[in-house]
Amino acid sequence: MTLSPLNRRRWRNFKANRRAVWSLMIFSVLFGLSLFAEFLANDRPILVNYRGDYYAPIFRFYPETAFGGDFQTEAVYRDPEVRCLIRTGGAELCLDDPRAALAEAETGSVEGEPVVEGWMIWPPIPYSYNTVNDIGVAAPSAPDRNHWLGTDDTARDVLARVIYGFRLSVLFALIVTVLTSVIGIAAGAIQGYFGGAVDLFFQRVIELWGATPSLYIIIIVAAILPMNFWLLVGLMTLFGWTALVGVVRAEFLRARNFEYVRAARALGVSNGRIMFRHVLPNAMVATLTMLPFIVTGTIGSLAALDFLGFGLPASAPSLGEMTLQAKQNLQAPWLAFTAFFTFAIMLSLLVFIFEGVRDAFDPRKTFR
């Protein structure tokens, strides 16, 4: 695909900001890995071989009876009995004494019968974000070779929760930012371009809407309705779209009487085409300057709501809930360090990336 001269210039400007380029590379790797969190941290195997057949528990539900067990419920693959059944091909001794059967299987037979060997391929971290582990000590436990960042106060692996929580926070922030930007840019463009009574009416509406205590509204809604991801996205978008209206409105008010706009009107170009094809690109610099604050503010708001207990459900892999655990377990400093460095790295990378994007769209900046 061939880039236009304007886009080539923007790409050169972005590459000239080395900090933004490196931040984009690091963030892309981290976010790309988090998108495959199920393959990195999961209490289900990626692939199982049982009696010559292949199973993918990471994608499908398999009852314990599929591996020679007794129950129709989903197989608990970390349970010694299930591991023994898969390893030995469904030996009867596994139902009575799985550890003894596993020891016999190492010799190639169980109770004199040859073993139909099976195997499981596990993710690098064999725990999901909600797996309660039998750690043998009081929770939270310190980092060790099994739990690289330790466990929280309910014996869940911290590293697994960080991976899932990072993905959840970034996706939440990006979705809210896109929705609020679309609404805010459209509202600001209409206000600034038409001006007059339209501008005055929208300004009064925005003043009233901006004075609404959004945090209290979200808390009230959380007390009435069971909170979930999309409901929280809707509430954050409902109260966050006004952030970009002011800067977009100011740019459109400034540009509405420029020569090229007046010429386009004289040629009969539609208002919508003038607004979004000719005027909006000039307003993008001011808009992109605000985006880092919207993204980081959204992540901070999500963490704050989870910290207060009015955000996502308690079962969700929340970084805000991890921060709350760090506050409640001062004897476990690894929780505080993990939460701090996760937020610091994530927010710093996003801010540096948007700095480069701002420079790329700034027509007044040219880098050698």
C-alpha positions as a LaTeX table, in Angstrom:
\begin{tabular}{lrrr}
\hline
Residue & $x$ (\AA) & $y$ (\AA) & $z$ (\AA) \\
\hline
Met1 & 0.00 & 0.00 & 0.00 \\
Thr2 & 1.42 & 3.41 & $-1.03$ \\
Leu3 & 1.14 & 6.22 & 1.48 \\
Ser4 & 0.19 & 9.71 & 0.40 \\
Pro5 & 2.82 & 12.46 & 0.77 \\
Leu6 & 0.97 & 13.82 & 3.81 \\
Asn7 & 0.91 & 10.43 & 5.54 \\
Arg8 & 4.58 & 9.84 & 4.68 \\
Arg9 & 5.41 & 13.13 & 6.32 \\
Arg10 & 3.39 & 12.16 & 9.43 \\
Trp11 & 5.17 & 8.82 & 9.60 \\
Arg12 & 8.57 & 10.54 & 9.38 \\
Asn13 & 7.60 & 12.92 & 12.16 \\
Phe14 & 6.49 & 10.04 & 14.34 \\
Lys15 & 9.70 & 8.07 & 13.74 \\
Ala16 & 11.72 & 11.15 & 14.65 \\
Asn17 & 10.39 & 10.84 & 18.19 \\
Arg18 & 12.50 & 7.88 & 19.30 \\
Arg19 & 10.85 & 7.69 & 22.69 \\
Ala20 & 7.45 & 7.28 & 21.05 \\
Val21 & 8.76 & 4.61 & 18.67 \\
Trp22 & 10.30 & 2.54 & 21.44 \\
Ser23 & 7.22 & 2.98 & 23.61 \\
Leu24 & 5.01 & 1.81 & 20.74 \\
Met25 & 7.19 & $-1.27$ & 20.21 \\
Ile26 & 7.22 & $-2.20$ & 23.91 \\
Phe27 & 3.52 & $-1.54$ & 24.37 \\
Ser28 & 2.64 & $-3.51$ & 21.23 \\
Val29 & 4.57 & $-6.52$ & 22.51 \\
Leu30 & 2.99 & $-6.35$ & 25.98 \\
Phe31 & $-0.54$ & $-5.77$ & 24.70 \\
Gly32 & $-0.14$ & $-8.40$ & 21.97 \\
Leu33 & 0.92 & $-10.97$ & 24.54 \\
Ser34 & $-1.97$ & $-10.03$ & 26.83 \\
Leu35 & $-4.43$ & $-10.64$ & 23.98 \\
Phe36 & $-3.36$ & $-14.30$ & 24.15 \\
Ala37 & $-3.58$ & $-14.41$ & 27.93 \\
Glu38 & $-5.45$ & $-17.73$ & 27.83 \\
Phe39 & $-2.36$ & $-19.31$ & 26.23 \\
Leu40 & 0.00 & $-17.73$ & 28.77 \\
Ala41 & $-1.86$ & $-18.21$ & 32.05 \\
Asn42 & $-4.59$ & $-20.81$ & 32.37 \\
Asp43 & $-5.60$ & $-23.69$ & 34.63 \\
Arg44 & $-6.64$ & $-25.68$ & 31.55 \\
Pro45 & $-4.13$ & $-27.37$ & 29.23 \\
Ile46 & $-3.67$ & $-26.06$ & 25.72 \\
Leu47 & $-3.72$ & $-29.59$ & 24.27 \\
Val48 & $-4.46$ & $-33.04$ & 25.72 \\
Asn49 & $-3.66$ & $-36.42$ & 24.19 \\
Tyr50 & $-5.86$ & $-39.20$ & 25.64 \\
Arg51 & $-5.83$ & $-42.68$ & 24.09 \\
Gly52 & $-4.57$ & $-41.26$ & 20.82 \\
Asp53 & $-7.30$ & $-38.59$ & 20.58 \\
Tyr54 & $-6.60$ & $-34.88$ & 20.88 \\
Tyr55 & $-8.57$ & $-32.45$ & 23.02 \\
Ala56 & $-8.31$ & $-28.65$ & 23.35 \\
Pro57 & $-9.68$ & $-27.77$ & 26.82 \\
Ile58 & $-8.65$ & $-24.17$ & 26.35 \\
Phe59 & $-11.42$ & $-23.83$ & 23.75 \\
Arg60 & $-14.01$ & $-26.45$ & 24.68 \\
Phe61 & $-15.76$ & $-27.96$ & 27.67 \\
Tyr62 & $-14.93$ & $-31.60$ & 28.40 \\
Pro63 & $-16.57$ & $-33.54$ & 31.24 \\
Glu64 & $-14.48$ & $-35.73$ & 33.47 \\
Thr65 & $-16.18$ & $-38.80$ & 31.97 \\
Ala66 & $-14.43$ & $-38.04$ & 28.65 \\
Phe67 & $-11.21$ & $-39.11$ & 30.35 \\
Gly68 & $-12.57$ & $-42.11$ & 32.23 \\
Gly69 & $-13.77$ & $-40.27$ & 35.35 \\
Asp70 & $-17.08$ & $-40.50$ & 37.20 \\
Phe71 & $-18.57$ & $-37.00$ & 36.93 \\
Gln72 & $-20.32$ & $-35.08$ & 34.16 \\
Thr73 & $-18.88$ & $-31.80$ & 35.43 \\
Glu74 & $-15.89$ & $-30.19$ & 33.73 \\
Ala75 & $-12.63$ & $-31.99$ & 34.35 \\
Val76 & $-10.29$ & $-30.33$ & 36.83 \\
Tyr77 & $-7.06$ & $-30.89$ & 34.94 \\
Arg78 & $-4.81$ & $-30.04$ & 37.88 \\
Asp79 & $-6.50$ & $-32.70$ & 40.04 \\
Pro80 & $-4.24$ & $-35.75$ & 40.61 \\
Glu81 & $-7.03$ & $-38.13$ & 39.61 \\
Val82 & $-7.64$ & $-36.46$ & 36.25 \\
Arg83 & $-3.92$ & $-36.20$ & 35.56 \\
Cys84 & $-3.56$ & $-39.90$ & 36.35 \\
Leu85 & $-6.47$ & $-40.86$ & 34.08 \\
Ile86 & $-4.98$ & $-38.92$ & 31.16 \\
Arg87 & $-1.46$ & $-40.19$ & 31.80 \\
Thr88 & $-2.44$ & $-43.87$ & 32.09 \\
Gly89 & $-5.27$ & $-43.93$ & 29.55 \\
Gly90 & $-8.02$ & $-44.38$ & 32.16 \\
Ala91 & $-6.57$ & $-46.99$ & 34.52 \\
Glu92 & $-9.01$ & $-48.11$ & 37.26 \\
Leu93 & $-6.38$ & $-47.63$ & 39.95 \\
Cys94 & $-6.47$ & $-43.87$ & 39.30 \\
Leu95 & $-9.96$ & $-43.71$ & 40.85 \\
Asp96 & $-8.69$ & $-45.32$ & 44.06 \\
Asp97 & $-5.07$ & $-44.18$ & 44.44 \\
Pro98 & $-4.00$ & $-41.76$ & 41.69 \\
Arg99 & $-0.53$ & $-41.12$ & 43.15 \\
Ala100 & 0.29 & $-44.82$ & 43.30 \\
Ala101 & $-1.01$ & $-45.28$ & 39.75 \\
Leu102 & 1.16 & $-42.42$ & 38.50 \\
Ala103 & 4.19 & $-43.96$ & 40.20 \\
Glu104 & 3.46 & $-47.33$ & 38.55 \\
Ala105 & 2.93 & $-45.63$ & 35.19 \\
Glu106 & 6.56 & $-44.57$ & 35.20 \\
Thr107 & 7.48 & $-48.26$ & 34.83 \\
Gly108 & 5.30 & $-48.59$ & 31.73 \\
Ser109 & 2.42 & $-50.57$ & 33.27 \\
Val110 & $-0.32$ & $-50.24$ & 35.89 \\
Glu111 & $-1.48$ & $-53.38$ & 37.70 \\
Gly112 & 0.36 & $-55.41$ & 35.08 \\
Glu113 & $-1.46$ & $-53.84$ & 32.14 \\
Pro114 & 0.53 & $-51.76$ & 29.61 \\
Val115 & 0.00 & $-48.00$ & 29.87 \\
Val116 & $-1.65$ & $-46.12$ & 27.02 \\
Glu117 & 0.41 & $-43.02$ & 27.59 \\
Gly118 & $-1.25$ & $-39.62$ & 27.41 \\
Trp119 & 0.09 & $-36.14$ & 27.92 \\
Met120 & $-0.93$ & $-32.52$ & 28.44 \\
Ile121 & 0.66 & $-29.30$ & 27.16 \\
Trp122 & 0.26 & $-26.58$ & 29.78 \\
Pro123 & 0.61 & $-22.78$ & 29.42 \\
Pro124 & 3.80 & $-21.26$ & 30.89 \\
Ile125 & 1.75 & $-20.15$ & 33.91 \\
Pro126 & $-0.59$ & $-23.02$ & 34.86 \\
Tyr127 & $-3.02$ & $-20.76$ & 36.73 \\
Ser128 & $-5.81$ & $-18.50$ & 35.55 \\
Tyr129 & $-6.68$ & $-15.15$ & 37.11 \\
Asn130 & $-9.39$ & $-16.76$ & 39.29 \\
Thr131 & $-7.64$ & $-20.02$ & 40.19 \\
Val132 & $-7.49$ & $-20.55$ & 43.93 \\
Asn133 & $-4.25$ & $-22.44$ & 44.60 \\
Asp134 & $-3.32$ & $-24.84$ & 47.37 \\
Ile135 & $-0.13$ & $-23.05$ & 48.42 \\
Gly136 & 0.31 & $-24.82$ & 51.77 \\
Val137 & 0.94 & $-21.54$ & 53.64 \\
Ala138 & $-1.10$ & $-18.53$ & 54.68 \\
Ala139 & $-2.18$ & $-16.22$ & 51.85 \\
Pro140 & $-0.91$ & $-13.90$ & 50.54 \\
Ser141 & 2.31 & $-15.80$ & 49.91 \\
Ala142 & 5.63 & $-14.36$ & 48.77 \\
Pro143 & 7.02 & $-14.89$ & 45.25 \\
Asp144 & 8.54 & $-18.31$ & 44.63 \\
Arg145 & 9.33 & $-20.62$ & 41.70 \\
Asn146 & 5.67 & $-21.56$ & 41.27 \\
His147 & 4.21 & $-18.05$ & 41.67 \\
Trp148 & 6.71 & $-15.56$ & 40.27 \\
Leu149 & 4.94 & $-12.52$ & 41.73 \\
Gly150 & 3.42 & $-14.30$ & 44.71 \\
Thr151 & $-0.27$ & $-14.78$ & 45.48 \\
Asp152 & $-2.95$ & $-12.45$ & 46.77 \\
Asp153 & $-5.05$ & $-12.83$ & 49.91 \\
Thr154 & $-7.27$ & $-15.48$ & 48.29 \\
Ala155 & $-4.28$ & $-17.53$ & 47.00 \\
Arg156 & $-4.69$ & $-16.44$ & 43.37 \\
Asp157 & $-1.57$ & $-16.04$ & 41.24 \\
Val158 & $-0.63$ & $-12.35$ & 40.99 \\
Leu159 & 1.18 & $-12.61$ & 37.64 \\
Ala160 & $-1.84$ & $-14.23$ & 36.00 \\
Arg161 & $-4.07$ & $-11.46$ & 37.36 \\
Val162 & $-1.65$ & $-8.81$ & 36.06 \\
Ile163 & $-1.73$ & $-10.28$ & 32.54 \\
Tyr164 & $-5.52$ & $-10.44$ & 32.41 \\
Gly165 & $-5.91$ & $-7.12$ & 34.25 \\
Phe166 & $-3.56$ & $-5.34$ & 31.84 \\
Arg167 & $-5.62$ & $-6.54$ & 28.88 \\
Leu168 & $-8.90$ & $-5.59$ & 30.54 \\
Ser169 & $-7.72$ & $-2.09$ & 31.49 \\
Val170 & $-6.29$ & $-1.26$ & 28.06 \\
Leu171 & $-9.30$ & $-2.58$ & 26.14 \\
Phe172 & $-11.67$ & $-0.73$ & 28.47 \\
Ala173 & $-9.73$ & 2.53 & 28.06 \\
Leu174 & $-9.47$ & 2.23 & 24.27 \\
Ile175 & $-13.19$ & 1.47 & 23.83 \\
Val176 & $-14.25$ & 4.34 & 26.08 \\
Thr177 & $-11.79$ & 6.72 & 24.40 \\
Val178 & $-13.03$ & 5.87 & 20.91 \\
Leu179 & $-16.69$ & 6.28 & 21.89 \\
Thr180 & $-16.18$ & 9.52 & 23.81 \\
Ser181 & $-14.00$ & 10.93 & 21.01 \\
Val182 & $-16.58$ & 10.22 & 18.31 \\
Ile183 & $-19.38$ & 11.86 & 20.32 \\
Gly184 & $-17.26$ & 14.74 & 21.61 \\
Ile185 & $-15.72$ & 15.59 & 18.23 \\
Ala186 & $-19.12$ & 15.51 & 16.51 \\
Ala187 & $-20.69$ & 17.75 & 19.17 \\
Gly188 & $-17.79$ & 20.21 & 19.17 \\
Ala189 & $-17.74$ & 20.35 & 15.38 \\
Ile190 & $-21.45$ & 21.15 & 15.17 \\
Gln191 & $-21.15$ & 23.84 & 17.83 \\
Gly192 & $-18.13$ & 25.54 & 16.35 \\
Tyr193 & $-19.14$ & 25.33 & 12.70 \\
Phe194 & $-22.72$ & 26.59 & 13.00 \\
Gly195 & $-22.23$ & 28.89 & 16.00 \\
Gly196 & $-25.06$ & 31.22 & 17.00 \\
Ala197 & $-28.10$ & 29.72 & 18.68 \\
Val198 & $-26.84$ & 26.16 & 18.13 \\
Asp199 & $-23.63$ & 26.96 & 19.97 \\
Leu200 & $-25.42$ & 28.72 & 22.84 \\
Phe201 & $-27.89$ & 25.85 & 23.30 \\
Phe202 & $-25.20$ & 23.17 & 23.34 \\
Gln203 & $-23.05$ & 25.20 & 25.72 \\
Arg204 & $-25.85$ & 25.38 & 28.26 \\
Val205 & $-26.47$ & 21.64 & 27.90 \\
Ile206 & $-22.77$ & 20.87 & 28.40 \\
Glu207 & $-22.60$ & 23.15 & 31.45 \\
Leu208 & $-25.50$ & 21.31 & 33.06 \\
Trp209 & $-24.15$ & 17.89 & 32.06 \\
Gly210 & $-20.64$ & 18.72 & 33.26 \\
Ala211 & $-21.99$ & 19.73 & 36.67 \\
Thr212 & $-23.55$ & 16.28 & 37.17 \\
Pro213 & $-21.61$ & 14.29 & 39.81 \\
Ser214 & $-20.71$ & 11.34 & 37.58 \\
Leu215 & $-19.06$ & 9.32 & 40.36 \\
Tyr216 & $-22.22$ & 9.44 & 42.47 \\
Ile217 & $-24.37$ & 8.43 & 39.52 \\
Ile218 & $-22.13$ & 5.43 & 38.80 \\
Ile219 & $-22.23$ & 4.41 & 42.48 \\
Ile220 & $-26.04$ & 4.67 & 42.51 \\
Val221 & $-26.33$ & 2.61 & 39.32 \\
Ala222 & $-23.92$ & 0.02 & 40.75 \\
Ala223 & $-26.15$ & $-0.27$ & 43.83 \\
Ile224 & $-29.24$ & $-0.88$ & 41.68 \\
Leu225 & $-27.94$ & $-2.96$ & 38.77 \\
Pro226 & $-25.29$ & $-5.69$ & 38.67 \\
Met227 & $-22.26$ & $-3.97$ & 37.17 \\
Asn228 & $-20.57$ & $-5.49$ & 34.13 \\
Phe229 & $-18.01$ & $-4.45$ & 31.52 \\
Trp230 & $-20.36$ & $-2.95$ & 28.94 \\
Leu231 & $-22.57$ & $-1.19$ & 31.46 \\
Leu232 & $-19.50$ & 0.51 & 32.92 \\
Val233 & $-18.31$ & 1.42 & 29.39 \\
Gly234 & $-21.69$ & 3.03 & 28.73 \\
Leu235 & $-21.63$ & 5.01 & 31.97 \\
Met236 & $-18.07$ & 6.23 & 31.44 \\
Thr237 & $-18.90$ & 7.26 & 27.88 \\
Leu238 & $-22.08$ & 8.99 & 29.02 \\
Phe239 & $-20.14$ & 11.32 & 31.31 \\
Gly240 & $-16.82$ & 11.50 & 29.44 \\
Trp241 & $-17.79$ & 12.75 & 25.97 \\
Thr242 & $-17.62$ & 16.42 & 27.01 \\
Ala243 & $-13.83$ & 16.31 & 27.43 \\
Leu244 & $-13.10$ & 17.01 & 23.75 \\
Val245 & $-15.99$ & 19.35 & 23.00 \\
Gly246 & $-14.21$ & 22.53 & 24.11 \\
Val247 & $-11.02$ & 22.14 & 22.07 \\
Val248 & $-12.84$ & 20.96 & 18.93 \\
Arg249 & $-15.37$ & 23.79 & 19.23 \\
Ala250 & $-12.59$ & 26.37 & 19.53 \\
Glu251 & $-10.80$ & 25.06 & 16.44 \\
Phe252 & $-13.98$ & 25.08 & 14.37 \\
Leu253 & $-14.90$ & 28.59 & 15.55 \\
Arg254 & $-11.44$ & 29.75 & 14.43 \\
Ala255 & $-11.52$ & 27.98 & 11.06 \\
Arg256 & $-15.14$ & 28.52 & 10.02 \\
Asn257 & $-14.34$ & 31.86 & 8.33 \\
Phe258 & $-11.05$ & 30.87 & 6.70 \\
Glu259 & $-10.70$ & 31.52 & 2.98 \\
Tyr260 & $-10.79$ & 27.85 & 1.95 \\
Val261 & $-13.97$ & 27.25 & 3.97 \\
Arg262 & $-15.71$ & 30.22 & 2.40 \\
Ala263 & $-14.55$ & 29.10 & $-1.03$ \\
Ala264 & $-15.88$ & 25.58 & $-0.43$ \\
Arg265 & $-19.25$ & 27.01 & 0.59 \\
Ala266 & $-19.34$ & 29.16 & $-2.55$ \\
Leu267 & $-18.69$ & 26.05 & $-4.66$ \\
Gly268 & $-21.68$ & 24.31 & $-3.07$ \\
Val269 & $-19.78$ & 21.78 & $-0.95$ \\
Ser270 & $-22.01$ & 20.33 & 1.77 \\
Asn271 & $-21.56$ & 21.37 & 5.38 \\
Gly272 & $-20.76$ & 17.82 & 6.48 \\
Arg273 & $-17.99$ & 17.49 & 3.89 \\
Ile274 & $-16.49$ & 20.85 & 4.86 \\
Met275 & $-16.59$ & 20.01 & 8.56 \\
Phe276 & $-15.07$ & 16.56 & 8.49 \\
Arg277 & $-12.98$ & 16.67 & 5.31 \\
His278 & $-11.48$ & 20.17 & 5.45 \\
Val279 & $-11.81$ & 21.66 & 8.95 \\
Leu280 & $-11.45$ & 18.62 & 11.18 \\
Pro281 & $-7.87$ & 17.75 & 10.08 \\
Asn282 & $-6.79$ & 21.18 & 11.32 \\
Ala283 & $-8.41$ & 20.45 & 14.67 \\
Met284 & $-6.71$ & 17.07 & 15.07 \\
Val285 & $-3.59$ & 18.45 & 16.78 \\
Ala286 & $-5.57$ & 19.93 & 19.66 \\
Thr287 & $-7.73$ & 16.80 & 19.78 \\
Leu288 & $-4.77$ & 14.40 & 19.89 \\
Thr289 & $-3.19$ & 16.51 & 22.63 \\
Met290 & $-6.17$ & 15.66 & 24.83 \\
Leu291 & $-6.32$ & 11.94 & 24.04 \\
Pro292 & $-3.50$ & 10.86 & 26.42 \\
Phe293 & $-5.36$ & 12.49 & 29.30 \\
Ile294 & $-8.60$ & 10.72 & 28.32 \\
Val295 & $-6.92$ & 7.30 & 28.07 \\
Thr296 & $-4.96$ & 7.59 & 31.30 \\
Gly297 & $-7.92$ & 9.18 & 33.06 \\
Thr298 & $-10.18$ & 6.31 & 32.00 \\
Ile299 & $-7.70$ & 3.73 & 33.30 \\
Gly300 & $-7.41$ & 5.67 & 36.55 \\
Ser301 & $-11.18$ & 5.96 & 36.89 \\
Leu302 & $-11.63$ & 2.22 & 36.35 \\
Ala303 & $-8.97$ & 1.47 & 38.96 \\
Ala304 & $-10.56$ & 3.94 & 41.41 \\
Leu305 & $-14.03$ & 2.44 & 41.00 \\
Asp306 & $-12.66$ & $-1.08$ & 41.45 \\
Phe307 & $-10.70$ & 0.10 & 44.48 \\
Leu308 & $-13.91$ & 1.48 & 46.01 \\
Gly309 & $-15.87$ & $-1.65$ & 45.11 \\
Phe310 & $-18.23$ & 0.02 & 42.61 \\
Gly311 & $-16.50$ & $-1.05$ & 39.41 \\
Leu312 & $-16.31$ & $-4.41$ & 37.71 \\
Pro313 & $-17.49$ & $-7.58$ & 39.51 \\
Ala314 & $-15.20$ & $-8.95$ & 42.20 \\
Ser315 & $-14.42$ & $-11.97$ & 40.02 \\
Ala316 & $-12.93$ & $-9.77$ & 37.26 \\
Pro317 & $-9.12$ & $-9.47$ & 36.96 \\
Ser318 & $-8.95$ & $-5.90$ & 38.19 \\
Leu319 & $-5.79$ & $-3.90$ & 38.82 \\
Gly320 & $-7.78$ & $-1.62$ & 41.11 \\
Glu321 & $-8.79$ & $-4.60$ & 43.25 \\
Met322 & $-5.12$ & $-5.59$ & 43.44 \\
Thr323 & $-4.33$ & $-2.09$ & 44.72 \\
Leu324 & $-7.01$ & $-2.52$ & 47.38 \\
Gln325 & $-5.41$ & $-5.81$ & 48.43 \\
Ala326 & $-2.03$ & $-4.05$ & 48.68 \\
Lys327 & $-3.61$ & $-1.51$ & 51.04 \\
Gln328 & $-5.21$ & $-4.20$ & 53.16 \\
Asn329 & $-2.08$ & $-6.42$ & 53.28 \\
Leu330 & 0.81 & $-4.14$ & 54.14 \\
Gln331 & 2.79 & $-7.21$ & 55.23 \\
Ala332 & 2.83 & $-8.30$ & 51.56 \\
Pro333 & 4.81 & $-5.54$ & 49.77 \\
Trp334 & 4.95 & $-7.50$ & 46.50 \\
Leu335 & 1.28 & $-6.64$ & 45.93 \\
Ala336 & 1.96 & $-2.90$ & 46.22 \\
Phe337 & 5.09 & $-3.04$ & 44.05 \\
Thr338 & 3.30 & $-5.07$ & 41.38 \\
Ala339 & 0.32 & $-2.70$ & 41.22 \\
Phe340 & 2.55 & 0.39 & 41.18 \\
Phe341 & 4.91 & $-0.77$ & 38.45 \\
Thr342 & 2.04 & $-2.11$ & 36.32 \\
Phe343 & 0.26 & 1.25 & 36.36 \\
Ala344 & 3.48 & 3.24 & 35.96 \\
Ile345 & 4.71 & 1.27 & 32.95 \\
Met346 & 1.32 & 1.10 & 31.24 \\
Leu347 & 0.47 & 4.79 & 31.63 \\
Ser348 & 3.97 & 6.02 & 30.75 \\
Leu349 & 4.05 & 4.02 & 27.53 \\
Leu350 & 0.63 & 5.31 & 26.48 \\
Val351 & 1.57 & 8.94 & 27.16 \\
Phe352 & 4.84 & 8.63 & 25.19 \\
Ile353 & 3.02 & 7.01 & 22.25 \\
Phe354 & 0.43 & 9.78 & 22.09 \\
Glu355 & 3.20 & 12.40 & 22.25 \\
Gly356 & 4.59 & 10.93 & 19.04 \\
Val357 & 1.13 & 10.84 & 17.45 \\
Arg358 & 0.62 & 14.49 & 18.36 \\
Asp359 & 3.94 & 15.43 & 16.74 \\
Ala360 & 3.01 & 13.44 & 13.63 \\
Phe361 & $-0.22$ & 15.36 & 13.09 \\
Asp362 & 1.20 & 18.79 & 13.94 \\
Pro363 & 1.64 & 20.62 & 10.60 \\
Arg364 & 4.03 & 23.10 & 12.21 \\
Lys365 & 6.59 & 20.44 & 13.16 \\
Thr366 & 9.09 & 19.10 & 10.68 \\
Phe367 & 11.91 & 16.83 & 11.77 \\
Arg368 & 15.04 & 16.05 & 9.83 \\
\hline
\end{tabular}
